[in-house]
Amino acid sequence: MLAHVYALKGMYEESLATCERLTAAYGGPLSRALPSLILAIVGKTEEAKKILSELKTYPKLDPVSLISLAETSSVLGEKTEAFEFLEVAYQERVGLLIFIDAFPNFRNIRSDPRFADLLRRIGLPQ
């Protein structure tokens, strides 16, 4: 969460450093999903896409990784891919979905009818 907060505050170097500590301590998809989002935000799209591509091969992603990858896809302008991650999260009943309308990184897809449909299915106001 600290890495995410740093990113939201525009403290990208601190965010990436926190992600590196997470990777060193735990590894796994979560330690790669958040850096992909931060890299996308700062405009390092090729690096972000590379990580995104690697993580798509994982057979099962944790809830936070699914949301982070959906955010990454949204930031990169890959709307269909963002909705694919969100649909998996919905099917897996990821609790974080109740907050998606507040996530700033979904601003690229909020106007898409699929976003309103997802909010409706979750039970949130559109």
MARLO-92206 format. One record per residue (C-alpha): residue number from 1; residue in one letter; x, y, z. Coordinates in steps of 0.001 Angstrom, whole numbers, plus 500000, padded with zeros to 6 digits. Layout:
<sites>
    k  r       x       y       z
  NUM  A       X       Y       Z
...
</sites>
This chain:
<sites>
    k  r       x       y       z
    1  M  500000  500000  500000
    2  L  502885  502372  500719
    3  A  504123  502069  497140
    4  H  500645  502853  495869
    5  V  500320  505903  498137
    6  Y  503699  507191  496967
    7  A  502560  506812  493365
    8  L  499305  508662  494020
    9  K  501307  511510  495560
   10  G  503561  511665  492501
   11  M  506536  510264  494428
   12  Y  507419  507752  491717
   13  E  511036  507108  492682
   14  E  509979  506309  496253
   15  S  507188  504139  494940
   16  L  509493  502119  492693
   17  A  512052  501773  495506
   18  T  509323  500412  497767
   19  C  508339  497960  495025
   20  E  511949  496804  494756
   21  R  511986  496083  498503
   22  L  508723  494165  498126
   23  T  510189  492101  495299
   24  A  513320  491342  497297
   25  A  511278  490293  500323
   26  Y  508398  488381  498731
   27  G  508579  488083  494961
   28  G  505468  486917  493157
   29  P  503037  488718  490879
   30  L  502092  491457  493343
   31  S  505660  492675  493520
   32  R  505603  493043  489693
   33  A  502053  494302  489130
   34  L  502423  497561  491007
   35  P  505694  498537  489305
   36  S  503991  497989  485948
   37  L  501365  500545  486971
   38  I  503926  503082  488142
   39  L  505995  502644  485001
   40  A  502869  503223  482902
   41  I  502049  506373  484867
   42  V  505520  507852  484361
   43  G  505408  507080  480640
   44  K  507734  504081  480529
   45  T  505185  502208  478486
   46  E  507438  499565  476981
   47  E  508686  498490  480414
   48  A  505136  498483  481764
   49  K  503888  496414  478812
   50  K  506704  493907  479249
   51  I  505771  493279  482881
   52  L  502086  493169  481975
   53  S  502792  490574  479308
   54  E  504790  488435  481746
   55  L  502087  488547  484398
   56  K  499337  487576  481960
   57  T  500966  484135  481805
   58  Y  500370  483509  485522
   59  P  497606  480936  485988
   60  K  496126  482705  489044
   61  L  496692  486267  490173
   62  D  495966  487637  493623
   63  P  493195  490259  493967
   64  V  495507  493270  494329
   65  S  497519  492223  491265
   66  L  494339  491903  489177
   67  I  493276  495436  490087
   68  S  496803  496819  489548
   69  L  497010  495201  486117
   70  A  493584  496567  485213
   71  E  494816  500007  486266
   72  T  498005  499572  484239
   73  S  495991  498599  481172
   74  S  493722  501586  481663
   75  V  496664  504000  481969
   76  L  498203  502496  478826
   77  G  494934  503022  476960
   78  E  494337  499291  476611
   79  K  490652  499452  477512
   80  T  489660  495953  476460
   81  E  492517  494454  478436
   82  A  491585  496555  481481
   83  F  488042  495224  481315
   84  E  489308  491663  480931
   85  F  491239  491987  484218
   86  L  488248  493641  485879
   87  E  485961  490860  484676
   88  V  488259  488229  486179
   89  A  488257  490226  489417
   90  Y  484453  490382  489280
   91  Q  484131  486637  488633
   92  E  486479  485963  491552
   93  R  484470  488337  493753
   94  V  487431  490568  494565
   95  G  486360  492877  497373
   96  L  488474  495776  496131
   97  L  486074  496227  493236
   98  I  483726  498205  495467
   99  F  486296  501028  495336
  100  I  487024  501076  491604
  101  D  485003  504202  490928
  102  A  487342  506080  493283
  103  F  490578  504783  491719
  104  P  492087  507660  489714
  105  N  493821  505335  487267
  106  F  490478  504196  485865
  107  R  489617  507682  484565
  108  N  490449  506490  481017
  109  I  487678  503896  481078
  110  R  484968  505540  483204
  111  S  483113  506834  480152
  112  D  483053  503375  478559
  113  P  479634  501682  478876
  114  R  481381  498545  480163
  115  F  482443  500480  483270
  116  A  478848  501456  484062
  117  D  477792  497863  483449
  118  L  480441  496585  485851
  119  L  479380  499095  488505
  120  R  475790  497969  488054
  121  R  476705  494297  488413
  122  I  478756  495043  491525
  123  G  475755  496888  492948
  124  L  477264  500380  492878
  125  P  475551  503512  491586
  126  Q  476403  504460  488036
</sites>
